[in-house]
Amino acid sequence: MPEEYNKDQLYKRNLTIYTEANPNPNSMKFMLNFMILSEGENADFPDLESAKNSPLAQELFQFSYVTRVFYMSNFITITKDDATEWPSVIPELKEFIKKYFEAEKPIFNEDQPDTIVELNNDTEAVKKIKGVLDEYIKPAVEMDGGAIQFHSFDEQSGLLKVLLQGSCSGCPASTITLKSGIETMMKRMVPQVQEVIAEGI
């Protein structure tokens, strides 16, 4: 179990990194022995432009084969292009990440903005949906190097939209998982849900 996120202690440790594959063959989790974000927070950078507030992501995008960068708790998920093979680039990525943290460089340009507190005006159906996401679905998705967020729910049609991030975005298996796993569970546990679709795939 990695230590709690502590910005002041972020660099004062022996750094270890190991990789973990996930269902998206073009994504790899680079696991760290400390927390880089507080529990429940994540940052997704689908391209260089979106990474302007994160020097670490900007530098990772300098590797020509890197197409997406995602941070969560104690890991960085890196997505590569189709032409590159993982065995040829994992060593240089691990070395880069290790040196980056050893040099005590920042993850973000400035202090992360406080999490925006959503007004609690959810309907009963939305509360149930978020509960199922938090308890049953998010932990499994996070293990695969991604994240899933509630996007919207149309009470009239029963259409639930979710946002897929990290390794889930662009993953060939994500559509199957969404329909055969997430949609099936949601329809069973929250009868108002008729269909689940994803933004961000």
C-alpha positions in Angstrom: 0.0 0.0 0.0 1.6 3.3 -1.1 2.0 6.1 1.4 -0.7 8.9 1.6 -0.2 11.8 -0.8 2.1 14.3 0.9 3.4 17.1 -1.3 6.2 18.1 1.1 7.5 14.5 1.3 7.1 13.8 -2.4 10.8 13.5 -3.2 12.3 12.5 0.1 12.4 8.7 -0.5 14.0 6.0 -2.5 12.1 5.9 -5.7 11.0 2.6 -7.2 9.0 2.2 -10.4 7.5 -0.9 -12.0 5.2 -1.4 -14.9 1.8 -3.1 -15.0 0.0 -4.0 -18.3 -3.7 -3.3 -18.7 -6.4 -4.3 -21.2 -5.4 -1.5 -23.6 -2.3 -2.9 -25.4 -1.1 0.6 -26.2 -1.2 1.7 -22.5 1.1 0.9 -19.6 0.9 1.8 -15.9 4.1 3.1 -14.4 3.6 2.3 -10.7 5.4 4.4 -8.1 6.0 3.7 -4.4 4.4 6.9 -3.3 1.2 8.9 -4.0 1.5 11.7 -6.6 -2.2 12.8 -6.3 -4.6 12.7 -3.4 -7.0 9.7 -3.2 -9.8 10.0 -5.8 -8.1 12.7 -7.9 -6.8 12.2 -11.4 -5.4 14.3 -14.3 -5.9 13.2 -17.9 -3.9 14.7 -20.8 -5.1 13.5 -24.2 -2.6 15.7 -26.0 0.3 18.2 -25.6 -2.0 21.2 -25.6 -4.0 19.9 -22.6 -0.8 19.4 -20.6 0.2 23.0 -20.5 -0.2 23.1 -16.7 1.9 19.9 -16.1 5.6 20.1 -16.9 5.9 16.3 -16.3 3.2 15.5 -19.0 4.8 18.1 -21.3 8.1 16.4 -21.1 6.6 12.9 -21.6 5.0 14.2 -24.8 8.5 15.0 -26.1 8.9 11.2 -26.7 7.5 11.0 -30.2 5.5 7.8 -29.5 3.6 9.1 -26.4 0.0 9.9 -27.3 -1.7 10.3 -23.9 -0.6 10.8 -20.2 -2.8 10.1 -17.2 -2.0 10.5 -13.5 -3.9 8.9 -10.6 -2.9 8.1 -6.9 0.4 6.2 -7.3 0.7 5.7 -11.0 1.2 7.3 -14.4 -0.5 5.7 -17.3 1.2 6.3 -20.6 -0.4 5.6 -24.0 1.8 5.0 -27.0 1.3 4.9 -30.8 0.6 1.6 -32.6 4.0 1.4 -34.3 6.0 1.3 -31.1 6.7 -1.8 -29.1 6.7 -1.6 -25.3 9.9 -3.6 -24.7 11.9 -1.0 -26.7 10.7 2.0 -24.8 9.8 1.0 -21.2 13.5 1.3 -20.0 13.9 4.8 -21.2 10.5 5.9 -19.8 11.3 4.4 -16.4 14.7 6.1 -16.4 13.1 9.4 -17.4 10.4 9.3 -14.7 13.0 8.3 -12.1 15.3 11.1 -12.9 12.4 13.6 -13.1 11.4 12.9 -9.5 14.9 12.6 -8.3 15.6 16.1 -9.7 12.5 17.3 -7.6 10.8 18.8 -10.6 7.1 19.7 -10.2 4.2 17.6 -11.5 2.1 20.8 -12.0 3.1 24.4 -12.7 1.2 25.7 -9.6 -0.7 24.3 -6.7 -3.5 22.1 -7.9 -6.8 24.0 -7.6 -9.0 22.7 -4.9 -11.6 20.2 -6.0 -14.8 21.9 -7.0 -17.5 20.9 -4.6 -20.6 20.0 -6.6 -23.9 21.2 -5.4 -25.7 18.2 -4.0 -28.9 18.5 -6.0 -28.7 15.0 -7.5 -31.9 13.1 -8.1 -32.4 9.7 -6.3 -31.5 7.9 -9.6 -28.2 9.9 -10.0 -27.3 9.3 -6.4 -27.7 5.5 -6.9 -25.7 5.6 -10.2 -22.8 7.5 -8.5 -22.9 5.0 -5.6 -22.6 2.0 -8.0 -19.8 3.7 -9.9 -17.9 4.5 -6.7 -18.3 1.1 -5.0 -18.3 -1.4 -7.8 -16.9 0.1 -11.1 -14.2 2.7 -10.3 -11.9 0.3 -8.3 -11.8 -2.2 -11.2 -11.3 0.5 -13.8 -8.5 2.1 -11.7 -6.7 -1.3 -11.5 -6.5 -1.2 -15.3 -4.9 2.2 -15.3 -7.9 4.3 -16.2 -10.7 6.2 -14.6 -14.5 6.5 -15.1 -16.6 9.5 -14.1 -20.3 10.3 -14.1 -21.1 12.6 -17.0 -24.9 12.9 -17.2 -28.1 11.0 -16.9 -31.3 11.7 -18.9 -34.2 10.7 -16.6 -36.6 10.6 -19.6 -34.7 8.2 -21.9 -32.7 6.4 -19.2 -29.5 7.2 -21.1 -26.4 7.4 -18.8 -23.2 9.0 -20.1 -19.9 8.3 -18.5 -16.4 9.7 -19.1 -13.6 7.3 -19.7 -10.0 8.5 -19.1 -6.5 7.2 -19.0 -5.9 3.7 -20.5 -9.7 3.3 -21.1 -9.6 6.0 -23.8 -9.0 4.3 -27.1 -8.9 0.8 -25.6 -10.3 -1.8 -28.0 -11.8 -3.7 -24.9 -13.4 -0.6 -23.4 -16.6 -0.7 -25.6 -17.1 -4.4 -24.7 -16.5 -3.7 -21.0 -18.9 -0.8 -21.1 -21.7 -2.8 -22.7 -21.3 -6.3 -21.2 -20.0 -5.2 -17.8 -20.9 -1.7 -16.8 -24.3 -1.4 -18.6 -25.4 -4.8 -17.4 -24.6 -4.0 -13.8 -26.2 -0.5 -14.0 -29.4 -1.8 -15.5 -29.6 -4.4 -12.8 -28.8 -2.1 -9.8 -30.5 1.1 -11.1 -33.6 0.1 -13.1 -34.1 3.6 -14.4 -30.9 3.1 -16.5 -31.7 1.9 -20.0 -28.4 2.4 -21.8 -24.8 3.4 -21.0 -22.6 5.2 -23.5 -19.1 6.7 -23.0 -17.6 10.0 -23.8 -13.8 10.1 -24.3 -13.3 6.7 -26.1 
